[in-house]
Structure formats: structure tokens, C-alpha cells
Amino acid sequence: MALDMGFEQTGGGDGTTVITLTGELDASNFTELIEAGRRLHADGTRRIVLDLAGLSFLASSGLVALHSLIRILRGEAPPDPEEGWGAIHSLEFDVSGGGAQDEVVLVAPQAAVDRVLERTGLKRLFRVHADRSAALADA
Amino acid sequence: MPTPDRPAFAGIDRLPALIAPFAAFGPDIAVAIEDADGRLIAGIASSRAARVSVPIGPESAPLGRVVVRGPGGAAGAPGVESAARVLAAALAALAEAEGVDAQAVEERTRIEAELALGRRLQRSFVPLVAPDVSGWALASHYEAAREVGGDFFDAFAPRDRRSELAIVMADVTGKGIAAALLMAFARPLIHAAIDHARRPAVALERTNRILVEERRAALFITALCCYVDTRSGSFVVANAGHEPPLIIRVGDIAPEEVVVAGPLLGAFPTIALDESHGVLEPGDTLVLYTDGVTDARAADGIRFGDERFRGVLGDAANAGATARELVDAVVGAVRAFIDDEPAADDLTIVVARRLPPRPRVRRLGARSASRR
């Protein structure tokens, strides 16, 4: 149930932040990740490397958080997922070419997490790297 | 007078002593303690105009207000406002001293109300009557989590295709009222799409397009859509990001997974879904479920998981369970596994079994003339 989030700014001042997720990302905590994304964006973060090596479980609610992070980094204010009806969802992904976006890259998802990304089709939004240094090099 | 069934502030029980000083301003003065939304918490209601209204706690985020009503002469007297301020300060101090955060109380009340509404909404969308399909047995279980999720299912004969059975199983990501509302929006949408689409993939693709164009959702929906020809047992299933269905074959120990996958609904402007085809032979059972089953977790953090789920299904089927008993076996196993803790997620399962032909009853002395 618990989710730990670690934050690390990379030295280059290029607006990249590494978020290390440890534990489980689910309906009980996915809004915390969205909130963290908002704060980071306000403080200048424009790109997030999401280190998932310690994440053992990703619920479908967690997918909403990943999706929201991309939009936050693009400067779009994603709707509050708890706001419901009035929430507006603009979908700006260029997925016709099957391209991944640049704002959020993933590192080392465990098999269980990878399966969820795969099953829901959201994996195609992300570039996935085996380790953190490869992700950081992928600017 | 204090109304003890609606506690909002600690110290409210001391109110009579606190409002006593107001009597000095006249007999017709009504002092009311209202919450932040203007609802009477304690004190005296009056239809007269409010003469004085002061916040309890900070003006920017008051815990509530002290409102004095009465005839202008008495309630508008110079000392009334300062007496009201003293009362408000006292109530704020008491609330703080006793650690009662009225906003927390209110938040909790709001959440409870939302939960109740969400559950009611959700329940109202669970099919009341399973369609009666000759030669088939349908059974389902739906159980809302405390903080309701957005599971829903449906089973019906599509318009103009009465020998077909459409079964939908879906799960709105996220929780609470937002998920329940999206479910309420999506369910009839999928039903209508199925009525107008000969292929389940097309039904889900159209649903996706409408969800995206309407921009209703901050959330996504995973959905399975299955068309069954009730006469031949052949089926077609499309999957938008959902757990694939399982089939329990007569005589097989382990349920098999129908291999079919695709992106979930509401995330991409256009999706193209694959379909998987198969046949349910007499006695075979199709099982659709949401991750509330497999992700149910015990107090020690272990999840129920695919393996246990399939084991329960296989064991029950081998023991000759009916469709209903199959569902009950799963629900019972999940409950026992989570030790009757409140489920964190909705728990939904639907099974459809193609019944074996009814054995001919041969009465004693009956001749075999009925054989063809």
C-alpha cells in the first residue's frame, strides 16, 4: 500500500528530475505522484526520469498518474482526477506515428509493472531504459 | 440549544453558558452557531435578518460563524458584535484546545457522503436481471469497495441480434465519485455501440472515440467486450486494456486464457483493437473479471494473484460447480484471503456457461419411440 518517492535533481541544471518510486502505486496514492509532478514543474522541472526498479505493483490508477505527469511537464494543467464530470481531458499525444513522448522516461520496470503497461497499451507512450544512466543520456 | 447529534466543535456543549451574556441585549435575540456552509450547528434558528455575523477562527478559512439575528434595535445594539466576537474567539479556542478540527470533521462528512453516493450510483448500474438465455447459465458478483471503484458489467442480447449475447466487463481507473460518474456515462455508451456494431472491436473503438471527443474523462477505462453466438457457442472478444477472459474447458484442470489485448479506452484519439475468436463447447465456461479479484491483498501485503484465482476456478469446476457456485467459490476464497478486511477495490466477476444438453429423462416403461 505504501509508496515512497525519492527526488533527485540532476547536476546539469537541464530541468531533469529523477523520481524513484518504491512500493506500490495504486488508487490510494496515485494523486500524490501527480501532486509531486505539479510541484516539480512549478520549480522548473521539464523532464522526469521515473525509476521504477523498486516499484512492485502498478494499478490502473497509477496509469492516470503517469499520463498526468506528461501533461504537467508540457505545461498543460491536467484535470484533477477526483474532480470528475467537469474535468476536461485534452489529448494531445501524437500516437499516430507510434512515437513515445520525451517528457517522462521510464527506468527498469519490474515484470509485473511492465505487464500492466503492456496490457493497457500505454507502454508505447514511454521510452523504457534498463538503467538510470541510460535514461539520463537519452535527452 | 446544542444538538449533540451533530457535533462540529468541541466546547459546543458549553454553549449555554457562552451565549447567556446575549440575553442582556433583549429577549428576542437568537444566537446561532453555523458551520462554514451556513448550516445551523447549535444555538437558535430564527427567520429574522442576520444583524451580526463573525467568523470562528480565521476569516479566510473559518470553522464556522456566530450569527446573531433579532430585531434591529436589540440585535443591532453596539455591544452585540463585540459579544459575538468574544463567543467566536472562545469557540475557536475551545476547538483548538480540544484538538477538534472542524474542517477535518467537515471533510470527513463530505467524503462519507461522496462514498455513499458513489456506491449508490454504482449499485444502480449493476444489471438487476441476468438475461435468460436458453442453454446458458449466467452468474455474476459485484461488490463495491468502501471507496467505490468504477467496475461495471453488462450482459444483454444486442438489438436485432437476439440469438447473440453481449457481455461487457469494464473498470474505470481511479476511485470515488469521478470513477462512478464516468462509469455511468460509459455504460450506456458501450451498450449502444454494441447494438450498432457487428464486431466487438468496433463497438469498443467507437466508445473510445466518443470518450475522447467528449473529453469527459480524466480517467481511463479498461474494457472487455465479448459477443457469443448462443446457438453455436462461437464467440468473439475484444480487449481494451483489461484482464483477458479465461475459459474453463470441460475436463481440463487449468483455466485457459483467451489471448487478446489492446490499448485502454480514453487515452488515445484512435485505437485499433484485435479480436480473438473461439468456441465454447457444451459445459465450457467463460470467466470475465476485474483486477479487484486478483489484486485483492491480505493484511501481509500478499495479493490474491492469478495463480490462486485460477486454482480456485479449476478446483470448483472440477468439483462440478454450477455457474453460480463458481462465482461464489471465487468470492469466498477472496474474502477468506483478505480475512474479511474491507476490499480496497471493487470485486467483479461474471461467468457464462454453455450448458450441456439436458439428458433425456427416460421413464420406466416408456418406449424409445421418442428417439429420432
Interface residues (C-beta under 8 A of the other chain):
Chain A: M1 D26 A27 S28 F30 F57 A59 S60 S61 L63 V64 H67 S68 P78 P79 D80 P81 E82 E83 G84 W85 A87 I88 H89 S90 L91 F93 V95 S96 E118 R119 T120 G121 L122 R124
Chain B: E147 G149 D171 T173 G174 K175 G176 I177 A178 L181 L182 V212 R215 R216 A217 A218 L219 F220 T222 G241 H242 E243 A261 G262 P263 L264 G266 A267 F268 P269 T270 I271 D291 D295 R297 G301 R303 A344 D345
